[in-house]
């Protein structure tokens, strides 16, 4: 299983950006998928997770109401729609997948990680 995150870039505060995560292999291999981010000098932060069906989603308080996680199993894609972006959202963003069907905020729960894609929000 390989994951590749892309779609980062520079955006002004208040703007929107959608990140994508492309997966190789069967989506059945990783029923739970999440997005994390890591800003310079900070720990990796859980943002959102989604179940296989997409019916169950979970968000951190820092992004709830602004970010939306979704997935398209047929296309082997996971997305993170980010709205009302703030300068403090600037970070490298990572997608991660787990072999387990439940979710967790701890990074160690996830078995596979994509490379980071940088999001820079200017004020």
Protein Blocks (a to p, Z undefined) as FASTA:
>chain_A
ZZddehiacddehiacddddddedjfklmmbacdddddehiacddfbdcdfkomaccddf
klgojaccdddfknopacdddehiafklgccddddddfbfbdcfbfklpmbdcddddddd
dZZ
